[in-house]
Amino acid sequence: MGTIRTLIVDDEPRIRRGIERHVQSLGEGWEVVATAGDGREALQLLQEHNGNVDLLITDVKMPEMDGLTLIKEAKKLYAIYPLLISGFDDFIYLQTALREGALDYILKPLDREQFRNRMLELRDVIAQDRHRRLTRSEMERDTEKLSRARQIQTLSYITSTDINITNLGCWVDEFPRGKYMLQLVRLDTLPVKTRAYTAKDWKAYFYALENILSEVVDSELSHSGRTGWCFFGGESDFWVLMHGAQDDEQFEDIAYRLAEKVRTSIRSYTPFTVSIAYGHTIEELYLLPEAKRQSLARMNYRYVRGGNRIFHAAERLEEGDSDLLGKEAAILSQMLKRAVDQANEADALKVCKRFFELIEQMESPSRIQSAALNAVILIHSAQLENTRGLSDGISIMDEIQKVKRAASLQELRSCILRLAEYVIHDIIKSRQSSNVKLIEQAKRWIADHRAEDVTIKKIADHVYMNPTYFSEYFKMQTGETVLDYLTRLRIELAKELLRDTRLKLHDICGKVGYQDVKYFSKLFKLKLGMTPSQYRESTNSDPKGAGKDDDEQ
């Protein structure tokens, strides 16, 4: 066993030195790390040594802090073994000392042989406990490794293609609560020299890519209390799932910094470049398939803007042109996507007509093609979001190639119209094949419980559905996520309550299901463009007493 590190505490220097000589006479397996004259000094020494002390030999009566108090305070912080030196042969007092955690006691004056025998007995006790703690630590590490391996296996399974995730049960229980961000890391067009790579070369490079990802994620997240998982997604895809606390205000900034670090590291240490795409933060892991679809849809912009880039939710990807026509085309593309989301063929045709009237005013072929490609990508993302990504018969690459090969505006118009019609019919078919009554039941339940702690699992349990399948099913049927729907209901209720000037903002916040007033105010302003107090002033003719709430500031 290793050296037993000892701290000696006694207010009499002569006795303190005598005990130190006794310990040193035991041989190389013993070390006196420090001595102290009272309990308070001893606690300070323990802190300076980071609790790296095995045995505490202490007197009973000392100034500042006695031995019994020292033992009690030390054991709160450190795994230490106390031995009491007492000149008082008092059975009741020694009973109290043993209850406080003293291993044993020795009466003064010390007998050298008795002291030696007692210390050798304590050495065996300490050695056995060290072995137990080491074994327990190893078991905990092994358990943690197994748990993480199981988590990665689950995540890899969920982000795989063409799988049925409804049979996984409540898999989210294995993960910490909080917010998540799913990032897709995909290799760009491969360098020409990679054509000569062997299977062995590719194996080595993929191993290097996984190591780079893991090292970057650990270095960027672990020191800040956040965590992440890296896993292979098939072909040239890797995934990174980032986790943070629910109130982590820097989460989006850290996510972008992580993506940028991954991008630059891979470019620096390998012959490849990667593009990274991710959507919005998700509040529950049941929404992971939705986060996956957002990442895949945004990755499509690589074909328009090129590789070695980051495509994220905060970036307005549709605004590719800086001129007025380009911006108007981007707005119309978004309107077209909205019409497709709602499966409204009439609106889609009207928007398409306006879109191409604008396109005809453009003189640059590259800008025309860029606007058309943007529209194709948005229509395709609508299909991914509304058919659970399981629809077949359409390839984004094929549609992009059709746009690039179009010889005239008429042909270009036909490509986009046919695509919009196909996706709309696909969405209608998906929605008609499902039981809409379940969604109506879920909506009623959400409306009745919107002021409570609502989770996807609670709603799914009410309609007897798997939570993961329900979150996708709800989005497919309604065109919006469960969280967006719940937020919209809560904001509507808050608007009604704000008309009552007698209600404080804190009370309204609780009535609509939020505990944090600042978070509620921030969310309200994000949705309506004004704070709750500003909304109250704008809707009440008599704003007296309806000024800015302190909690909102």
matplotlib code that plots the C-alpha trace (Angstrom):
import matplotlib.pyplot as plt

x = [0.0, 1.1, 2.4, 0.0, -0.1, -0.6, -1.6, -0.7, -2.7, -1.8, -1.5, 1.6, 4.7, 6.6, 3.8, 3.4, 7.0, 6.9, 4.0, 5.8, 8.9, 6.7, 5.1, 8.4, 9.8, 7.2, 9.3, 9.0, 5.3, 4.5, 4.7, 3.9, 2.6, 2.1, 1.5, -0.8, -1.4, -5.2, -8.2, -8.7, -5.1, -5.5, -8.6, -6.6, -3.7, -6.2, -7.5, -4.0, -3.3, -6.6, -7.7, -4.8, -4.4, -5.1, -4.8, -5.6, -4.1, -5.5, -5.6, -9.0, -8.7, -7.1, -7.7, -9.6, -11.2, -11.1, -10.4, -14.0, -15.2, -12.2, -13.1, -16.7, -15.8, -13.0, -15.2, -17.8, -15.3, -12.6, -12.3, -10.1, -9.5, -9.3, -7.3, -8.0, -5.2, -6.8, -5.6, -9.1, -10.2, -13.8, -16.0, -18.9, -16.6, -14.9, -18.3, -19.1, -15.8, -16.4, -19.8, -18.3, -16.1, -12.9, -11.4, -9.9, -8.4, -5.1, -4.7, -1.8, 1.0, 1.7, 3.2, 5.6, 4.8, 1.0, 1.1, 3.1, 0.6, -2.4, -0.9, -0.2, -3.8, -5.0, -2.7, -4.6, -8.0, -6.8, -5.5, -8.7, -10.7, -8.4, -9.0, -12.8, -12.8, -10.6, -12.8, -15.9, -14.4, -13.5, -17.0, -18.5, -16.2, -17.1, -20.8, -20.4, -18.7, -21.4, -24.1, -22.5, -21.9, -25.6, -26.6, -24.5, -25.9, -29.5, -28.7, -27.0, -30.1, -32.5, -30.5, -30.2, -32.5, -35.6, -36.1, -39.1, -38.3, -41.7, -40.5, -37.8, -40.0, -39.0, -35.4, -35.0, -34.9, -31.3, -30.3, -30.1, -32.9, -32.2, -31.9, -30.3, -28.8, -28.2, -25.5, -24.8, -21.2, -20.9, -17.8, -17.7, -16.7, -13.7, -10.3, -9.2, -6.3, -8.8, -9.7, -6.5, -7.3, -7.7, -10.2, -7.4, -6.8, -10.4, -10.6, -7.7, -9.2, -12.6, -11.0, -9.1, -12.3, -14.1, -11.1, -11.0, -14.8, -14.6, -11.6, -13.1, -16.5, -14.8, -12.5, -15.3, -18.0, -16.7, -15.1, -18.4, -20.6, -22.1, -21.7, -22.0, -22.1, -20.4, -21.5, -21.1, -24.2, -23.4, -21.6, -19.8, -22.0, -21.2, -23.6, -22.9, -25.6, -24.9, -26.6, -26.9, -29.1, -32.6, -31.6, -28.3, -28.5, -25.2, -26.3, -26.7, -23.4, -21.6, -23.2, -21.9, -18.5, -18.4, -19.4, -16.7, -14.0, -15.0, -14.9, -11.5, -9.9, -10.9, -9.6, -6.3, -5.6, -7.1, -7.2, -11.0, -13.4, -16.8, -20.1, -22.1, -25.8, -28.2, -31.7, -33.4, -32.7, -35.0, -36.4, -37.1, -35.2, -38.5, -38.0, -34.7, -36.1, -37.4, -34.0, -32.5, -34.8, -34.0, -30.3, -30.7, -32.9, -30.3, -27.4, -29.1, -28.0, -24.5, -25.5, -26.3, -23.7, -20.8, -19.1, -16.9, -19.6, -22.0, -25.7, -27.6, -31.1, -30.2, -29.0, -31.6, -30.5, -33.1, -31.6, -28.9, -29.0, -28.2, -30.3, -34.0, -35.1, -33.2, -34.8, -38.3, -37.6, -36.5, -39.7, -41.8, -39.9, -40.8, -44.5, -44.4, -43.0, -45.8, -48.5, -46.9, -46.7, -50.4, -51.1, -52.9, -52.5, -54.4, -52.2, -49.1, -50.1, -50.7, -47.3, -45.5, -47.0, -45.8, -42.4, -41.8, -43.1, -40.3, -37.8, -38.5, -37.2, -33.8, -31.0, -28.4, -28.7, -26.8, -29.3, -32.2, -30.8, -30.0, -33.5, -35.0, -32.6, -33.7, -37.4, -36.7, -34.8, -37.6, -40.3, -38.2, -37.7, -41.5, -41.9, -39.2, -41.0, -44.5, -44.2, -41.7, -39.0, -40.3, -41.8, -40.1, -40.2, -38.3, -34.6, -33.3, -30.3, -32.5, -34.6, -31.5, -30.1, -33.4, -33.2, -29.6, -30.4, -33.5, -33.1, -35.8, -37.8, -40.8, -39.0, -37.8, -41.4, -42.6, -39.9, -41.0, -44.7, -44.5, -42.4, -44.8, -47.8, -46.2, -45.2, -48.6, -50.4, -47.8, -48.6, -52.3, -52.0, -49.9, -52.5, -55.5, -54.1, -54.0, -56.6, -57.1, -59.3, -56.3, -54.7, -58.0, -58.0, -54.4, -55.2, -58.1, -55.9, -53.2, -55.7, -57.1, -53.6, -51.6, -51.1, -49.4, -46.0, -46.9, -44.5, -44.7, -44.9, -47.9, -49.8, -48.8, -49.9, -53.4, -53.9, -52.1, -49.2, -45.4, -44.0, -41.5, -44.1, -46.6, -44.3, -43.7, -47.4, -48.5, -46.1, -47.2, -50.9, -50.8, -47.7, -46.2, -44.4, -46.1, -43.9, -44.9, -48.6, -48.4, -46.4, -49.0, -51.9, -50.1, -49.4, -53.0, -54.1, -51.5, -52.9, -56.4, -55.0, -53.0, -56.2, -57.0, -54.8, -55.3, -53.1, -49.4, -47.1, -45.8, -49.3, -50.0, -46.7, -47.8, -51.3, -49.9, -47.4, -44.1, -42.2, -39.5, -40.9, -37.9, -38.0, -41.8, -41.3, -38.5, -40.7, -43.7, -41.6, -40.2, -43.6, -45.4, -42.6, -43.4, -43.1, -46.1, -46.3, -46.2, -48.9, -51.0, -50.6, -51.6, -54.8, -56.1, -57.6, -56.9, -53.2, -53.2, -51.5, -50.5, -46.9, -43.8, -43.6, -40.4, -40.1, -40.0, -36.9]
y = [0.0, 3.7, 5.9, 6.9, 10.6, 11.9, 15.2, 15.7, 18.2, 19.0, 22.4, 21.2, 21.4, 18.8, 16.2, 17.1, 16.5, 13.3, 11.9, 13.0, 10.9, 7.9, 8.1, 8.5, 5.5, 3.3, 3.3, 4.4, 3.6, 6.6, 10.4, 13.4, 16.0, 18.7, 19.5, 22.0, 23.6, 23.7, 22.5, 25.7, 25.6, 21.9, 22.6, 25.3, 22.8, 20.2, 22.7, 23.6, 19.9, 19.5, 16.9, 14.6, 13.2, 9.7, 9.8, 12.7, 12.3, 14.9, 15.9, 16.5, 19.8, 22.6, 26.4, 27.9, 24.5, 21.2, 17.8, 16.6, 19.7, 19.3, 15.6, 16.6, 19.5, 17.6, 14.5, 16.8, 17.6, 14.9, 11.1, 11.1, 8.7, 10.3, 8.9, 10.6, 11.2, 11.8, 12.5, 12.0, 8.4, 9.3, 6.6, 8.9, 11.5, 8.8, 7.4, 10.8, 10.9, 7.5, 8.6, 11.6, 9.3, 8.7, 5.3, 4.8, 6.5, 6.3, 7.6, 9.8, 9.4, 7.4, 4.0, 3.4, -0.2, 0.3, 3.2, 1.2, -1.8, 0.5, 2.3, -1.0, -2.0, 1.3, 0.8, -2.3, -0.5, 2.4, -0.1, -2.0, 1.2, 2.5, -0.7, -0.4, 3.2, 2.4, -0.5, 1.7, 4.4, 1.9, 0.5, 4.0, 4.9, 1.6, 2.3, 5.8, 4.5, 1.9, 4.5, 6.9, 4.1, 3.2, 6.8, 7.1, 3.9, 5.2, 8.6, 6.9, 4.7, 7.6, 9.7, 6.8, 6.7, 4.7, 3.4, 3.1, 4.9, 4.3, 1.1, 2.8, 3.6, 6.4, 6.5, 10.2, 9.2, 8.2, 11.8, 14.9, 17.4, 20.8, 22.1, 20.5, 21.4, 18.8, 19.6, 17.7, 17.6, 16.5, 16.2, 18.5, 17.6, 15.3, 16.3, 14.6, 12.8, 10.9, 8.7, 6.8, 6.2, 2.6, 1.2, 1.2, 4.9, 5.8, 3.8, 5.8, 9.1, 8.4, 7.4, 10.7, 12.7, 11.0, 11.8, 15.5, 15.8, 14.2, 16.3, 19.6, 18.8, 17.9, 20.9, 23.4, 22.1, 20.3, 23.3, 25.2, 22.6, 21.6, 18.3, 16.7, 13.4, 12.6, 9.8, 8.5, 9.0, 6.9, 7.7, 11.0, 12.3, 12.9, 14.2, 16.3, 16.6, 19.5, 19.8, 22.8, 23.9, 25.2, 28.8, 28.8, 32.2, 31.6, 28.3, 29.4, 31.4, 28.3, 26.1, 28.4, 28.6, 24.8, 24.4, 26.9, 25.1, 21.8, 23.2, 24.9, 21.9, 19.4, 21.8, 22.2, 18.5, 16.6, 17.1, 17.6, 20.4, 20.1, 22.0, 22.1, 22.6, 22.9, 24.2, 25.6, 24.6, 21.8, 21.8, 18.0, 15.1, 13.7, 16.4, 15.0, 13.7, 17.2, 18.7, 16.1, 17.2, 20.9, 20.1, 18.1, 20.8, 23.5, 21.4, 21.6, 25.2, 23.9, 23.3, 27.0, 28.7, 26.2, 24.2, 24.8, 26.8, 26.8, 26.9, 27.7, 28.7, 32.3, 32.9, 34.1, 31.7, 32.8, 36.3, 35.4, 38.6, 42.0, 43.8, 44.6, 42.0, 39.3, 40.2, 40.2, 36.9, 35.5, 36.8, 35.2, 31.9, 31.9, 32.6, 29.7, 27.4, 28.6, 27.8, 24.3, 23.8, 24.5, 22.3, 25.2, 24.6, 27.7, 30.0, 28.2, 28.9, 32.6, 32.9, 31.1, 33.5, 36.5, 34.8, 34.4, 37.9, 39.1, 36.6, 37.9, 41.4, 39.9, 40.3, 38.0, 34.3, 33.4, 35.4, 33.8, 30.3, 31.2, 32.4, 29.2, 26.9, 28.7, 28.1, 24.4, 23.9, 25.5, 23.4, 20.3, 21.3, 21.6, 18.0, 16.9, 18.7, 17.6, 14.0, 12.9, 12.6, 9.1, 10.1, 8.7, 9.5, 12.9, 13.7, 17.1, 16.5, 15.6, 18.7, 20.9, 19.3, 20.1, 23.7, 23.9, 22.2, 24.4, 26.1, 28.8, 30.6, 28.6, 25.3, 26.7, 27.6, 24.1, 22.5, 24.5, 24.2, 20.5, 20.2, 22.3, 20.4, 17.0, 18.0, 19.5, 16.3, 14.3, 16.3, 16.0, 12.3, 11.9, 13.9, 12.2, 8.8, 9.7, 9.9, 13.7, 13.1, 12.3, 15.7, 17.4, 15.6, 16.6, 20.2, 20.3, 18.8, 21.4, 24.2, 22.9, 22.5, 25.3, 27.0, 23.9, 22.1, 20.6, 18.1, 16.1, 12.9, 14.1, 15.0, 11.8, 9.7, 11.4, 10.2, 6.9, 7.5, 7.1, 10.6, 10.6, 9.5, 12.0, 15.0, 14.1, 13.2, 16.6, 18.5, 16.6, 17.2, 20.9, 22.3, 23.5, 21.8, 21.0, 23.6, 26.3, 25.5, 25.6, 28.9, 30.4, 29.4, 30.8, 34.1, 34.4, 33.7, 36.3, 38.9, 38.4, 38.6, 41.8, 43.6, 43.3, 46.1, 44.8, 41.7, 42.0, 40.6, 38.0, 36.7, 36.6, 34.7, 32.0, 31.7, 31.0, 28.4, 30.3, 30.6, 33.0, 36.5, 37.7, 34.6, 35.2, 38.8, 38.0, 35.4, 37.7, 40.4, 37.9, 36.8, 40.2, 42.8, 44.5, 43.8, 42.7, 46.2, 47.9, 45.6, 46.4, 50.1, 49.8, 47.8, 49.7, 53.2, 53.9, 52.9, 54.1, 51.5, 49.6, 50.9, 48.8, 45.9, 45.7, 42.0, 42.8, 45.0]
z = [0.0, -0.3, 2.4, 5.2, 5.5, 9.0, 10.6, 14.3, 16.5, 20.1, 21.9, 23.8, 21.6, 23.6, 23.2, 19.6, 18.8, 20.8, 18.8, 15.6, 16.6, 17.4, 13.9, 12.1, 14.0, 12.3, 9.0, 5.4, 5.1, 7.3, 6.8, 9.0, 6.5, 9.2, 12.8, 14.4, 17.8, 17.7, 15.7, 13.7, 12.5, 11.6, 9.4, 7.6, 7.0, 5.7, 3.2, 2.1, 1.4, -0.4, 2.2, 1.2, 4.7, 5.8, 9.6, 12.0, 15.5, 17.8, 21.4, 23.2, 25.0, 22.9, 22.5, 19.6, 18.6, 20.6, 19.2, 19.2, 17.1, 14.8, 14.1, 13.4, 11.0, 9.2, 8.4, 6.8, 4.1, 3.9, 4.0, 7.0, 10.0, 13.4, 16.4, 19.7, 22.3, 25.7, 29.2, 30.6, 31.2, 30.9, 29.4, 28.5, 26.8, 24.8, 23.7, 22.3, 20.5, 18.9, 17.7, 16.0, 13.9, 15.9, 15.0, 18.4, 21.4, 23.3, 26.8, 27.9, 28.7, 25.5, 25.8, 22.8, 22.3, 22.7, 20.3, 17.7, 17.9, 17.6, 14.6, 12.8, 13.3, 11.9, 8.9, 8.0, 8.4, 6.2, 3.6, 3.4, 3.0, 0.3, -1.6, -1.2, -2.4, -5.4, -6.3, -6.0, -8.1, -10.8, -10.8, -11.0, -13.9, -15.7, -15.1, -16.5, -19.6, -20.1, -19.6, -22.1, -24.6, -24.3, -24.8, -28.0, -29.3, -28.7, -30.4, -33.3, -33.8, -33.7, -36.2, -38.6, -41.7, -42.3, -38.8, -36.5, -33.3, -31.7, -30.0, -27.9, -25.0, -22.6, -23.7, -22.7, -19.0, -19.6, -20.4, -18.2, -18.3, -20.0, -23.5, -26.5, -29.9, -32.6, -35.2, -38.4, -39.6, -43.2, -45.4, -48.4, -51.9, -51.6, -52.9, -56.2, -54.4, -52.3, -55.3, -54.7, -51.0, -49.9, -47.4, -44.8, -45.5, -45.1, -41.9, -40.5, -41.6, -40.1, -36.9, -36.9, -37.6, -34.7, -32.4, -33.5, -32.9, -29.4, -28.4, -29.6, -27.9, -24.6, -24.6, -25.5, -23.3, -20.3, -18.5, -18.6, -17.1, -20.5, -22.1, -25.6, -27.5, -30.8, -33.1, -36.7, -38.8, -41.9, -45.2, -44.6, -41.7, -38.1, -35.4, -32.3, -29.6, -27.2, -23.8, -21.4, -18.5, -19.1, -18.2, -20.2, -21.9, -23.8, -25.2, -28.9, -28.8, -27.4, -30.1, -32.9, -31.3, -31.0, -34.7, -35.8, -33.7, -35.3, -38.8, -38.4, -36.6, -39.3, -42.0, -40.1, -39.3, -42.3, -46.1, -45.8, -45.2, -43.6, -43.5, -40.3, -40.1, -37.1, -36.4, -33.3, -29.7, -28.5, -24.9, -24.9, -26.4, -27.8, -30.5, -31.6, -35.0, -35.6, -34.9, -37.3, -40.1, -39.5, -39.7, -42.9, -44.5, -43.7, -45.0, -48.4, -48.6, -49.2, -52.8, -53.2, -51.1, -51.2, -48.6, -45.6, -44.0, -41.0, -41.6, -38.4, -37.3, -36.4, -40.0, -42.5, -45.2, -47.7, -48.0, -50.5, -52.6, -51.2, -53.8, -53.5, -56.1, -54.3, -50.9, -52.4, -54.0, -50.7, -49.0, -51.7, -51.3, -47.6, -48.5, -50.9, -48.2, -45.8, -48.4, -49.0, -45.2, -45.0, -48.0, -49.7, -53.4, -54.5, -52.4, -53.6, -57.3, -56.5, -54.8, -57.7, -60.2, -58.2, -57.7, -61.4, -62.2, -60.0, -61.5, -65.0, -63.8, -62.9, -65.5, -64.0, -64.8, -61.6, -59.4, -61.2, -60.6, -56.9, -56.3, -57.9, -55.9, -52.7, -53.5, -54.3, -51.0, -48.9, -50.6, -49.9, -46.3, -46.0, -47.1, -44.6, -41.8, -42.6, -43.7, -41.0, -43.6, -44.7, -48.0, -51.1, -54.8, -54.4, -54.3, -53.5, -55.6, -58.6, -58.2, -58.0, -61.1, -62.9, -62.0, -63.1, -66.4, -67.2, -70.5, -70.1, -67.5, -68.6, -67.9, -64.6, -63.6, -64.5, -62.2, -59.2, -59.8, -60.2, -57.1, -55.0, -56.3, -55.5, -52.0, -51.2, -52.4, -50.3, -47.2, -47.7, -48.2, -45.0, -43.0, -44.4, -43.6, -39.8, -37.2, -36.7, -33.6, -31.5, -32.3, -31.4, -28.0, -27.5, -28.3, -25.8, -23.1, -23.8, -23.6, -20.3, -18.7, -20.4, -17.0, -15.6, -16.2, -19.6, -21.1, -24.4, -22.3, -20.3, -23.5, -25.3, -22.3, -22.5, -26.1, -25.5, -27.9, -27.8, -26.9, -29.8, -32.4, -31.0, -31.3, -35.0, -35.6, -34.1, -36.3, -39.4, -38.7, -37.6, -39.3, -36.0, -33.1, -29.8, -28.0, -30.6, -30.2, -26.4, -26.4, -28.8, -26.4, -23.4, -25.1, -26.1, -22.5, -21.3, -23.6, -22.1, -18.5, -19.3, -20.0, -16.2, -14.8, -11.3, -12.0, -11.5, -14.2, -11.7, -11.2, -14.9, -15.5, -13.1, -14.5, -18.0, -16.9, -16.5, -13.3, -14.5, -15.2, -17.2, -19.4, -20.0, -20.8, -23.3, -24.9, -25.1, -26.8, -29.2, -30.3, -30.3, -30.7, -27.4, -23.7, -21.6, -20.0, -23.4, -24.6, -21.6, -22.1, -25.8, -25.1, -22.0, -22.4, -18.7, -18.1, -14.6, -12.4, -15.5, -15.7, -16.2, -13.7, -11.7, -12.5, -16.2, -16.0]

ax = plt.figure().add_subplot(projection="3d")
ax.plot(x, y, z, "-o")
ax.set_aspect("equal")
plt.show()
